[in-house]
Structure formats: structure tokens, C-alpha cells
Amino acid sequence: TWVLPASLGASAILFNKANATGAGYPYQAYVTTWGGLAFRSYNAVGAELFTIATAGGLVAVGTWTHLAFVRFGSTFTVYVKGVASGSATYSGYLPTHVFPMSIGAYSNGDAPFSGHIDEFRFTKGAARYTANFTPPTEAFPNSATEPVKSAYAATPTPLGTPATLAASIRQACGSAASPLAT
């Protein structure tokens, strides 16, 4: 995921799966007021399971920054510009609440990310990065006909073309030139 903050005011949600009242977050990731990142997970009654908090100054206003939030086994790692910048260990399952997945703010619109989000990808069941890496310089290689396997269906379900999905995210979070070659 690439982010381009327009400002660093209050902590701003990058993505989360939570209800609108704030009780019980299976997981959430946000940019802090000082340009750091946080990834947190809570159980159904709001007790924290683990938190990753990076140093400040990793995400700057007006600069595209590549971020990856990865689980590999029992290790959760936050990568900034391809470098592991924080980690935590948790061996249990993340809660599977029925709350909606939101990008760029809570589902009720609170704690909005001010800026642009590009190439957001959520992958279940595969750790894309397990060590430091060079951030991608091209858009995801998915084709318009490549289906995404849903955890709820016996057969893969197309989610739309990459251009359609990117347009939906840009509409929700604003539009700006992508940091990637197209």
C-alpha cells in the first residue's frame, strides 16, 4: 500500500475492521500525529491483544511512502519503504467480528486519513514479505479476469478490474498521481 499524507493531524485510520462505536477492533492500522504507524488488535470486549508502534517521522506530508502490514506465523511486522520498522508476536487467531472493513477512516467516517491511498492490497493466507524488500515500482499484476478467492464462497469471485478497484479507493480517499509506473 502506498500513502501520501496531506497532513498529520489527529491519528488517521489507514484501514480497520471495527464497529462505529469503537468497541472491539479485530485490527486497525493508522498513521500517528508524529508520522509513525501503529497496528493494533483487540478481542471482542475491547481488550488489547497486541500493538505495534513504529518510531515517528517514517511517513511525511507530501511524500509517497510504501507500507506493508504482514503476519508470518506468530510474528506481525510493519514494513516502511521495505524495511521492517516494528513487530509484535501473537500466536492466536485475530477475532472475526462481523464489522465492516474500512479504508481511510472508521466505518462511520471518524478518524479520516487526509491524503491519498494507492495500491491497497489485503491478502489472507499468504505473507507477501518475510524480510526487508524493495517496494514495488509497478502496479499489481492482477488482470481484469483474475478472480479473487473469497473465504465465503466455494468458487473464486471476481471483485472487479484493478482500475475499478483503484478508482473506488481513490474516490473514497481522494485522487492523486500514483507513485507507480502505469
Contacts in CASP RR format, 6 or more apart in sequence:
PFRMAT RR
TARGET T0000
AUTHOR 0000-0000-0000
METHOD contacts of the structure
MODEL  1
TWVLPASLGASAILFNKANATGAGYPYQAYVTTWGGLAFRSYNAVGAELF
TIATAGGLVAVGTWTHLAFVRFGSTFTVYVKGVASGSATYSGYLPTHVFP
MSIGAYSNGDAPFSGHIDEFRFTKGAARYTANFTPPTEAFPNSATEPVKS
AYAATPTPLGTPATLAASIRQACGSAASPLAT
1 14 0 8 1.000
1 66 0 8 1.000
1 67 0 8 1.000
1 68 0 8 1.000
1 117 0 8 1.000
1 118 0 8 1.000
1 119 0 8 1.000
1 120 0 8 1.000
1 121 0 8 1.000
2 64 0 8 1.000
2 65 0 8 1.000
2 66 0 8 1.000
2 67 0 8 1.000
2 117 0 8 1.000
2 118 0 8 1.000
2 119 0 8 1.000
2 178 0 8 1.000
2 179 0 8 1.000
2 180 0 8 1.000
3 14 0 8 1.000
3 31 0 8 1.000
3 59 0 8 1.000
3 64 0 8 1.000
3 65 0 8 1.000
3 67 0 8 1.000
3 113 0 8 1.000
3 115 0 8 1.000
3 116 0 8 1.000
3 117 0 8 1.000
3 118 0 8 1.000
4 62 0 8 1.000
4 63 0 8 1.000
4 64 0 8 1.000
4 65 0 8 1.000
4 115 0 8 1.000
4 116 0 8 1.000
4 117 0 8 1.000
4 118 0 8 1.000
4 176 0 8 1.000
4 179 0 8 1.000
5 12 0 8 1.000
5 31 0 8 1.000
5 35 0 8 1.000
5 59 0 8 1.000
5 60 0 8 1.000
5 61 0 8 1.000
5 62 0 8 1.000
5 63 0 8 1.000
5 113 0 8 1.000
5 114 0 8 1.000
5 115 0 8 1.000
6 61 0 8 1.000
6 62 0 8 1.000
6 114 0 8 1.000
6 115 0 8 1.000
6 116 0 8 1.000
7 61 0 8 1.000
7 114 0 8 1.000
7 115 0 8 1.000
8 31 0 8 1.000
8 32 0 8 1.000
8 33 0 8 1.000
8 34 0 8 1.000
8 35 0 8 1.000
8 59 0 8 1.000
8 61 0 8 1.000
9 33 0 8 1.000
9 114 0 8 1.000
10 33 0 8 1.000
10 111 0 8 1.000
11 30 0 8 1.000
11 31 0 8 1.000
11 32 0 8 1.000
11 33 0 8 1.000
11 38 0 8 1.000
11 111 0 8 1.000
12 30 0 8 1.000
12 31 0 8 1.000
12 104 0 8 1.000
12 105 0 8 1.000
12 111 0 8 1.000
12 112 0 8 1.000
12 113 0 8 1.000
12 114 0 8 1.000
13 28 0 8 1.000
13 29 0 8 1.000
13 30 0 8 1.000
13 102 0 8 1.000
13 104 0 8 1.000
13 105 0 8 1.000
13 106 0 8 1.000
13 111 0 8 1.000
13 112 0 8 1.000
13 113 0 8 1.000
14 29 0 8 1.000
14 30 0 8 1.000
14 31 0 8 1.000
14 37 0 8 1.000
14 67 0 8 1.000
14 103 0 8 1.000
14 104 0 8 1.000
14 113 0 8 1.000
14 117 0 8 1.000
15 28 0 8 1.000
15 29 0 8 1.000
15 101 0 8 1.000
15 102 0 8 1.000
15 103 0 8 1.000
15 104 0 8 1.000
15 120 0 8 1.000
15 122 0 8 1.000
16 25 0 8 1.000
16 27 0 8 1.000
16 28 0 8 1.000
16 29 0 8 1.000
16 30 0 8 1.000
16 101 0 8 1.000
16 102 0 8 1.000
16 106 0 8 1.000
16 107 0 8 1.000
17 25 0 8 1.000
17 26 0 8 1.000
17 27 0 8 1.000
17 28 0 8 1.000
17 97 0 8 1.000
17 99 0 8 1.000
17 100 0 8 1.000
17 101 0 8 1.000
17 102 0 8 1.000
18 24 0 8 1.000
18 25 0 8 1.000
18 26 0 8 1.000
18 28 0 8 1.000
18 97 0 8 1.000
18 99 0 8 1.000
18 102 0 8 1.000
18 106 0 8 1.000
18 107 0 8 1.000
19 97 0 8 1.000
19 99 0 8 1.000
19 107 0 8 1.000
20 106 0 8 1.000
20 107 0 8 1.000
20 108 0 8 1.000
20 110 0 8 1.000
22 106 0 8 1.000
23 45 0 8 1.000
23 46 0 8 1.000
24 42 0 8 1.000
24 43 0 8 1.000
24 44 0 8 1.000
24 45 0 8 1.000
24 46 0 8 1.000
24 95 0 8 1.000
24 97 0 8 1.000
24 99 0 8 1.000
25 40 0 8 1.000
25 41 0 8 1.000
25 42 0 8 1.000
25 46 0 8 1.000
26 41 0 8 1.000
26 42 0 8 1.000
26 94 0 8 1.000
26 95 0 8 1.000
26 96 0 8 1.000
26 97 0 8 1.000
26 99 0 8 1.000
27 39 0 8 1.000
27 40 0 8 1.000
27 41 0 8 1.000
27 94 0 8 1.000
28 39 0 8 1.000
28 40 0 8 1.000
28 41 0 8 1.000
29 37 0 8 1.000
29 38 0 8 1.000
29 39 0 8 1.000
29 40 0 8 1.000
29 67 0 8 1.000
29 69 0 8 1.000
29 78 0 8 1.000
30 37 0 8 1.000
30 38 0 8 1.000
30 111 0 8 1.000
30 113 0 8 1.000
31 37 0 8 1.000
31 59 0 8 1.000
31 113 0 8 1.000
32 38 0 8 1.000
32 53 0 8 1.000
32 56 0 8 1.000
34 56 0 8 1.000
34 57 0 8 1.000
35 56 0 8 1.000
35 57 0 8 1.000
35 58 0 8 1.000
35 59 0 8 1.000
35 60 0 8 1.000
36 53 0 8 1.000
36 54 0 8 1.000
36 55 0 8 1.000
36 56 0 8 1.000
36 57 0 8 1.000
36 58 0 8 1.000
36 59 0 8 1.000
37 52 0 8 1.000
37 53 0 8 1.000
37 54 0 8 1.000
37 58 0 8 1.000
37 59 0 8 1.000
37 67 0 8 1.000
37 78 0 8 1.000
37 80 0 8 1.000
37 85 0 8 1.000
38 51 0 8 1.000
38 52 0 8 1.000
38 53 0 8 1.000
38 54 0 8 1.000
39 51 0 8 1.000
39 52 0 8 1.000
39 69 0 8 1.000
39 76 0 8 1.000
39 78 0 8 1.000
39 88 0 8 1.000
40 48 0 8 1.000
40 50 0 8 1.000
40 51 0 8 1.000
40 52 0 8 1.000
41 48 0 8 1.000
41 49 0 8 1.000
41 50 0 8 1.000
41 51 0 8 1.000
41 90 0 8 1.000
41 94 0 8 1.000
41 95 0 8 1.000
42 48 0 8 1.000
42 49 0 8 1.000
42 95 0 8 1.000
43 49 0 8 1.000
43 95 0 8 1.000
44 95 0 8 1.000
44 97 0 8 1.000
49 90 0 8 1.000
49 92 0 8 1.000
49 94 0 8 1.000
50 76 0 8 1.000
50 88 0 8 1.000
50 89 0 8 1.000
50 90 0 8 1.000
51 88 0 8 1.000
52 76 0 8 1.000
52 77 0 8 1.000
52 78 0 8 1.000
52 86 0 8 1.000
52 87 0 8 1.000
52 88 0 8 1.000
53 86 0 8 1.000
54 78 0 8 1.000
54 80 0 8 1.000
54 85 0 8 1.000
54 86 0 8 1.000
55 85 0 8 1.000
58 65 0 8 1.000
58 80 0 8 1.000
58 81 0 8 1.000
58 85 0 8 1.000
59 65 0 8 1.000
59 67 0 8 1.000
59 80 0 8 1.000
64 118 0 8 1.000
64 179 0 8 1.000
65 80 0 8 1.000
65 81 0 8 1.000
66 79 0 8 1.000
66 80 0 8 1.000
66 81 0 8 1.000
66 82 0 8 1.000
66 135 0 8 1.000
66 136 0 8 1.000
66 179 0 8 1.000
67 78 0 8 1.000
67 79 0 8 1.000
67 80 0 8 1.000
68 78 0 8 1.000
68 79 0 8 1.000
68 82 0 8 1.000
68 128 0 8 1.000
68 129 0 8 1.000
69 76 0 8 1.000
69 77 0 8 1.000
69 78 0 8 1.000
69 79 0 8 1.000
70 76 0 8 1.000
70 77 0 8 1.000
70 78 0 8 1.000
70 79 0 8 1.000
70 127 0 8 1.000
70 128 0 8 1.000
70 129 0 8 1.000
70 130 0 8 1.000
71 77 0 8 1.000
71 127 0 8 1.000
72 127 0 8 1.000
72 130 0 8 1.000
73 91 0 8 1.000
73 127 0 8 1.000
74 89 0 8 1.000
74 90 0 8 1.000
74 91 0 8 1.000
74 92 0 8 1.000
75 87 0 8 1.000
75 88 0 8 1.000
75 89 0 8 1.000
76 87 0 8 1.000
76 88 0 8 1.000
76 89 0 8 1.000
76 90 0 8 1.000
77 84 0 8 1.000
77 86 0 8 1.000
77 87 0 8 1.000
77 129 0 8 1.000
78 84 0 8 1.000
78 85 0 8 1.000
78 86 0 8 1.000
78 87 0 8 1.000
79 85 0 8 1.000
79 129 0 8 1.000
79 132 0 8 1.000
79 133 0 8 1.000
81 135 0 8 1.000
82 129 0 8 1.000
82 132 0 8 1.000
82 133 0 8 1.000
82 134 0 8 1.000
82 135 0 8 1.000
83 132 0 8 1.000
84 131 0 8 1.000
84 132 0 8 1.000
99 107 0 8 1.000
100 107 0 8 1.000
101 122 0 8 1.000
102 109 0 8 1.000
103 117 0 8 1.000
103 120 0 8 1.000
103 169 0 8 1.000
103 172 0 8 1.000
103 173 0 8 1.000
104 112 0 8 1.000
104 113 0 8 1.000
104 117 0 8 1.000
104 172 0 8 1.000
104 173 0 8 1.000
105 111 0 8 1.000
105 112 0 8 1.000
105 113 0 8 1.000
113 173 0 8 1.000
115 173 0 8 1.000
115 174 0 8 1.000
115 176 0 8 1.000
116 170 0 8 1.000
116 173 0 8 1.000
116 174 0 8 1.000
116 175 0 8 1.000
116 176 0 8 1.000
117 169 0 8 1.000
117 170 0 8 1.000
117 173 0 8 1.000
118 166 0 8 1.000
118 169 0 8 1.000
118 170 0 8 1.000
118 176 0 8 1.000
118 178 0 8 1.000
118 179 0 8 1.000
118 180 0 8 1.000
119 136 0 8 1.000
119 139 0 8 1.000
119 140 0 8 1.000
119 166 0 8 1.000
119 178 0 8 1.000
119 180 0 8 1.000
120 169 0 8 1.000
121 128 0 8 1.000
121 140 0 8 1.000
124 151 0 8 1.000
136 180 0 8 1.000
137 180 0 8 1.000
137 181 0 8 1.000
138 180 0 8 1.000
138 181 0 8 1.000
138 182 0 8 1.000
139 162 0 8 1.000
139 178 0 8 1.000
139 180 0 8 1.000
139 181 0 8 1.000
139 182 0 8 1.000
140 162 0 8 1.000
142 162 0 8 1.000
143 162 0 8 1.000
144 160 0 8 1.000
144 161 0 8 1.000
144 162 0 8 1.000
144 163 0 8 1.000
145 158 0 8 1.000
146 158 0 8 1.000
147 156 0 8 1.000
147 157 0 8 1.000
147 158 0 8 1.000
147 159 0 8 1.000
148 156 0 8 1.000
148 157 0 8 1.000
148 158 0 8 1.000
148 159 0 8 1.000
149 156 0 8 1.000
149 157 0 8 1.000
150 156 0 8 1.000
150 157 0 8 1.000
159 165 0 8 1.000
170 176 0 8 1.000
END
